[in-house]
Amino acid sequence: MRLTRRGVATLVAAVILFGAGHLAGYPVLLALAGASAGAVLAAVAVTTRRPGVVVTRGVYPDRVERGRPAFARLRVANPGTRAQAGFTAGDRVDTGFRSVSVRRLTPGSEAVYHYELPTRDRGRYQVGPLTLDRLDALRLGRSRLSTGDIATLWVHPRTHPIGAIDGGHPRHHHEGTSTDRSLLGSLDLREVREYIVGDEVRHLHWKATARTGRLMVRDYADPNQPRFTALLDNRREAPAGAAFEEAVDLAASLVVAAAKADRRCRLVTSCGVDVATAGGAPAVRQLLDQLSVLDRARDAGLPLWPGTLPRSGGGSLVVITSAVSPADRLALVAAKPHYSNVLVVALGIGESPAVPGVSVLSAADAADAARRWNAVVAR
């Protein structure tokens, strides 16, 4: 418990009034001093007793697209046999604060309150701890109690409707070739070897068995390579603010479309972020969580092309950038043999930069890029 500024001023005034009344012999001043001191003591007595309530808070949804509403649900219950006076409850949300006034609760009753959480900017926000504040009627004293767990609110980038594309070098097998568009659960043939007890009978290679006179089986291995890769230019030299948010939104739209289509997809940035997923709903959450906390690189002079990317090619590569330098053009041309399809999406550049052998799609923002993509690339 502590006194508010008004409480401290009232206590100081009581001391001054008592001194003046005692020296001047004015009973009125002594009476005012006593009333002021009594009001402060009453505030201390009221606010010292903490609220005897059970308070729980939940955040819903805990993951939300930037600009969409998110709420906190506050449930306050009075399990005791005495009425509980009203108080103020609130949460710290990042650097801000959200509060709600809780009404007086009768014995055995409960009340539910809702308040909106900020979702204007993407990011990972801590909600809590929950604070309970009680003030006396004259607002001379205050008691504050911290309770509850710290919840996490993920504000994801915006996503636009965009079509997933297929891509990948044909995978050659002993019995023809396969251009399997969805590699979910797929296997690549590594070799044909002699049968060992315990091998899958369904993997027997009858042609090789007939040729060698011994049981031969196909030995498979998981290809474990991404089929769709999005490279987001987040170099320090990249435009900041709204322009960078548009680039993040477009990257989110592309990887979410690929993951929902069960494509093996990968998110890479110029500063070294590298997230590879197998597709599906878990991949969507993993990719969007990563993009929620992504910022521009701290170091200047980074190349567009991270050093780890060329060794893991395959499928389609989409590069999202707002500037294409001569060095970037060379890196893109060198990357083309590693991928079956390479596309550059240039945001806010205006005239499309020329990259030999690489398709370039220019757009003003993420929404414009999604429209052009659906009309030209994923039609």
HELIX and SHEET records of a PDB file:
HELIX    1   1 ARG A    5  ALA A   24  1                                  20    
HELIX    2   2 PRO A   27  THR A   48  1                                  22    
HELIX    3   3 VAL A  201  HIS A  203  5                                   3    
HELIX    4   4 TRP A  206  THR A  212  1                                   7    
HELIX    5   5 ALA A  242  LYS A  260  1                                  19    
HELIX    6   6 ALA A  281  SER A  292  1                                  12    
HELIX    7   7 PRO A  310  SER A  312  5                                   3    
HELIX    8   8 PRO A  326  ALA A  335  1                                  10    
HELIX    9   9 LYS A  336  HIS A  338  5                                   3    
HELIX   10  10 ALA A  366  ARG A  372  1                                   7    
HELIX   11  11 TRP A  373  VAL A  377  3                                   5    
SHEET    1   A 5 ARG A   2  LEU A   3  0                                        
SHEET    2   A 5 GLY A 141  THR A 147 -1                                        
SHEET    3   A 5 GLY A 123  LEU A 135 -1                                        
SHEET    4   A 5 PHE A  87  VAL A  93 -1                                        
SHEET    5   A 5 GLY A  96  VAL A 102 -1                                        
SHEET    1   B 5 ARG A   2  LEU A   3  0                                        
SHEET    2   B 5 GLY A 141  THR A 147 -1                                        
SHEET    3   B 5 GLY A 123  LEU A 135 -1                                        
SHEET    4   B 5 ALA A 151  HIS A 156 -1                                        
SHEET    5   B 5 ARG A  63  GLU A  65  1                                        
SHEET    1   C 3 VAL A  54  TYR A  60  0                                        
SHEET    2   C 3 ALA A  70  ALA A  77 -1                                        
SHEET    3   C 3 GLU A 110  LEU A 117 -1                                        
SHEET    1   D 2 ARG A 171  HIS A 173  0                                        
SHEET    2   D 2 GLY A 176  SER A 178 -1                                        
SHEET    1   E 2 ASP A 188  GLU A 194  0                                        
SHEET    2   E 2 MET A 216  ALA A 221 -1                                        
SHEET    1   F 6 ASP A 274  THR A 277  0                                        
SHEET    2   F 6 CYS A 265  THR A 269 -1                                        
SHEET    3   F 6 PHE A 228  LEU A 232  1                                        
SHEET    4   F 6 SER A 316  THR A 321  1                                        
SHEET    5   F 6 ASN A 341  LEU A 347  1                                        
SHEET    6   F 6 SER A 359  ALA A 363  1                                        
END                                                                             
